[in-house]
Amino acid sequence: MKRQIEIRCGNYSDALNAQNGGASRIILSNGLYLGGLTPSIGTLLKVKENTDLEVICLVRPRTAGFYYNDDEFETMMLDAEVLLDNGADGIAFGFLDEECDIDIVHTRKMVDLIHSYHKKAFFNQAIDCVYDIDKTMCILITMGVEGIYTSGQQKNALKGKEMVHYLQDTYGQGIEVIAVEGINVDNLTKYMDDTGIFIYQTACLDWGIDPTTVKADGLFDYHDGEFEKVNWELVEAYVDEVEDDLYDFEIV
C-alpha cells in the first residue's frame, strides 16, 4: 500500500489547486470553517469534468454532532444518492444515537446505498465521539466500510497519536485508518512511521481576499475580509514528503 495525502477541499478552485499540487484524492465539502458540510452538485460536476481526482464527498447537513432526526437522515440519503449519481467516488458520513453509540440501522442503510453504486463508504469523525471504539470498528468492518477518519478521539491527531496507532495496528488490515488534524509537513513522515497509517488528510489552507467585504462594515468579515483556499504549493510539499516509491509497503 502506498502512502497518500488526501486534501480537504471546499470548492472547485480548491480541487484544481489540489490536483496542481500533485494530489490524487480529495474529500469535497462546503463550509470548511464549519468543519465541512455537504457540497453542491455543481461543484462536484466541475471537479469530475475537469480533474482526474478521486473525489470523496462529505454528507453532513449541519454543524455540531452526528445525531440526526428522520428528516435530516432522509435528506442525507437523498444528498448521497444525488452525489453518487453525479460521479462521487465515495461518501463520508457518520450516524450516532443519543448515547454516542453507532446508529447501526442508519449506518447500514447508507453503506448499502453507497455500495449499490460500487463506491466507497467512509465513516467520518463521528467515530471520535463514541465511547466503545472497538465495538464501533468491528461493526464498521463487518458492514464493509472502507475507511474511517479520526484524530484518535482527541482534538487533533498528534494528541491522539496513541489511539491512531492502536486503531491502525488492530484494525488496519480490514479498514483504512485516515488520520486528520494537527500534523504538519515537517513531522508527517515520522508520524506515519510511528503510527503505521498510510493516509493523512490535510487542508493545506491559505487565505484569499474578497474586496467586497471592505464596505460591509464587518458584516461579512469572517477573517479580516479573507476566505480559506487550498494552496497548491503546500499540497505539493505534502505530496513530495510522503507520496514516493520509497514508502511503498506490501501488506501480507
ROLUMDO-68029 format. One line per 8 residues: their letters; for each residue x, y, z of C-alpha. Coordinates in steps of 0.001 Angstrom, whole numbers, plus 500000, padded with zeros to 6 digits. Example, Ala and Ser with C-alpha at 12.3 -4.5 7.8 and 13.67 -1.06 7.14 Angstrom:
<nodes>
AS = 512300/495500/507800; 513670/498940/507140
</nodes>
This chain:
<nodes>
MKRQIEIR = 500000/500000/500000; 501298/503437/499092; 501254/506358/501457; 498878/509059/500320; 497752/512578/501130; 494051/513401/500909; 493273/517108/500508; 490254/518719/502147
CGNYSDAL = 488602/520942/499517; 485739/523416/499867; 485126/524335/496232; 486156/523776/492613; 489175/526079/492812; 490445/524127/495822; 490190/520908/493825; 492154/522413/490946
NAQNGGAS = 494853/523552/493357; 494938/520106/494933; 495492/518488/491549; 498065/521118/490543; 499974/520277/493713; 500081/516603/492778; 497295/515183/494926; 495251/512296/493582
RIILSNGL = 492451/512207/496155; 490306/514826/497852; 487404/514995/500259; 484941/517561/498938; 482678/519578/501195; 481347/523067/501732; 481986/525440/504640; 485393/524187/505719
YLGGLTPS = 485455/526625/508626; 482330/524891/509950; 484019/521510/509834; 482604/520742/506399; 479050/520431/505087; 477518/518663/502086; 478967/520114/498832; 476943/521391/495907
IGTLLKVK = 476271/519235/492878; 477662/521975/490629; 480981/521825/492461; 481156/518046/492121; 480318/518174/488423; 483043/520732/487713; 485616/518713/489644; 484751/515444/487913
ENTDLEVI = 484639/517041/484460; 487974/518825/484720; 490214/516778/487025; 491378/513196/487409; 490917/513299/491180; 489319/510591/493259; 486531/512542/494968; 485102/511566/498335
CLVRPRTA = 482081/513719/499190; 481130/514594/502739; 477438/514257/503554; 476747/516405/506607; 473626/518598/506749; 474570/520807/509692; 477188/521635/512297; 477501/520157/515819
GFYYNDDE = 477242/516410/516339; 476035/513355/514486; 472633/512510/515972; 470104/513221/513243; 466314/513199/513192; 464327/511412/510499; 464074/514482/508271; 467835/515035/508418
FETMMLDA = 468500/511367/507699; 466208/511367/504671; 467929/514500/503375; 471346/512905/503836; 470301/509792/501967; 468947/511880/499092; 472121/514013/499051; 474265/510886/498935
EVLLDNGA = 472212/509387/496113; 472450/512562/494015; 476191/512889/494648; 476739/509265/493649; 474591/509751/490541; 476891/512615/489580; 480228/510899/489926; 481247/510857/493582
DGIAFGFL = 483795/508083/494160; 482815/507717/497783; 480731/509195/500576; 481884/510168/504065; 479193/510277/506748; 478527/509491/510391; 475468/508393/512360; 475346/508139/516162
DEECDIDI = 472490/507599/518582; 471712/509650/521697; 474113/507543/523777; 477056/508209/521441; 476964/504682/520076; 476989/503988/516359; 473494/504139/514844; 473587/500734/513218
VHTRKMVD = 470292/500982/511324; 471034/504311/509630; 474664/503405/509011; 473669/500151/507331; 471214/501944/505052; 473839/504470/503978; 476504/501815/503404; 474079/499724/501354
LIHSYHKK = 473233/502744/499209; 476892/503585/498585; 477828/500001/497805; 474885/499661/495423; 476804/502152/493263; 480018/500140/493789; 481551/503157/495543; 483408/503541/498846
AFFNQAID = 481851/504232/502239; 483785/506212/504845; 482751/506845/508453; 483675/510383/509431; 484926/511795/512739; 481721/510763/514435; 483903/507843/515465; 485851/510186/517733
CVYDIDKT = 482661/510733/519757; 481865/507095/520567; 482551/505516/523962; 483251/501992/522691; 485531/502459/519710; 486404/498754/519428; 482759/497796/519118; 482267/500538/516537
MCILITMG = 485274/499450/514479; 484098/495848/514433; 480626/496913/513277; 482024/499098/510508; 484374/496396/509260; 481555/493847/509292; 479446/496227/507214; 482275/496581/504687
VEGIYTSG = 483025/500237/505345; 486231/501125/503512; 487663/503749/505859; 487348/505954/508924; 488518/509493/509648; 489939/510020/513108; 492101/512238/515266; 492380/509461/517827
QQKNALKG = 489451/510767/519903; 491436/513888/520714; 491408/517459/519421; 493991/516556/516795; 495850/513507/515536; 499062/514486/517303; 497374/514421/520687; 495536/511264/519657
KEMVHYLQ = 498647/509549/518339; 498442/506511/520631; 494831/505823/519662; 495565/506283/515941; 498431/503792/516296; 496166/501374/518158; 493437/501575/515516; 495887/501063/512676
DTYGQGIE = 497660/498202/514410; 494439/496458/515463; 492119/497101/512527; 494248/498450/509676; 494194/495169/507793; 490433/495485/507333; 489806/499209/507028; 491663/502425/506123
VIAVEGIN = 492530/504490/509175; 492789/508069/507925; 494329/510496/510400; 493167/514114/510412; 494218/517406/512002; 497299/518687/513745; 500219/517252/511756; 502472/519404/509594
VDNLTKYM = 504715/518609/506663; 507804/518551/508871; 506623/515818/511232; 504265/513873/508939; 506685/511159/507836; 507710/510438/511418; 504045/510400/512434; 503259/507873/509730
DDTGIFIY = 506270/505783/510762; 505200/505853/514410; 501514/505088/513827; 501711/502902/510730; 498994/504847/508895; 499050/505135/505124; 496677/508067/504587; 496651/511525/506141
QTACLDWG = 494048/514190/505410; 495072/517840/505386; 493581/521124/504202; 496753/522933/503024; 494952/526220/503527; 495955/529711/502575; 493930/532929/502547; 492366/534787/499626
IDPTTVKA = 490925/538302/499674; 487389/539309/498715; 487440/543107/498200; 483668/543468/498538; 483818/542898/502291; 485650/546207/502775; 482489/548335/502573; 480283/545940/504528
DGLFDYHD = 481362/547318/507925; 482345/543893/509175; 479045/542243/508234; 480753/539511/506215; 484147/539860/507817; 484902/536231/508698; 488694/536651/508723; 489618/540268/508030
GEFEKVNW = 487899/540093/504659; 489705/536896/503696; 488499/533417/502788; 490105/529993/503055; 491523/528336/499960; 493830/525432/499173; 497418/526428/498394; 498835/524165/495677
ELVEAYVD = 502418/524708/496865; 501508/523374/500314; 499833/520402/498639; 502994/519782/496638; 505104/519883/499799; 502927/517241/501478; 502810/515058/498381; 506581/515262/497932
EVEDDLYD = 507057/514335/501574; 505089/511089/501558; 503966/510016/498083; 507219/508483/496942; 508151/504976/495895; 510367/504889/498956; 507261/504491/501041; 505547/501662/499193
FEIV = 504563/498843/501504; 503076/495440/500867; 500536/494183/503385; 500748/490451/503955
</nodes>
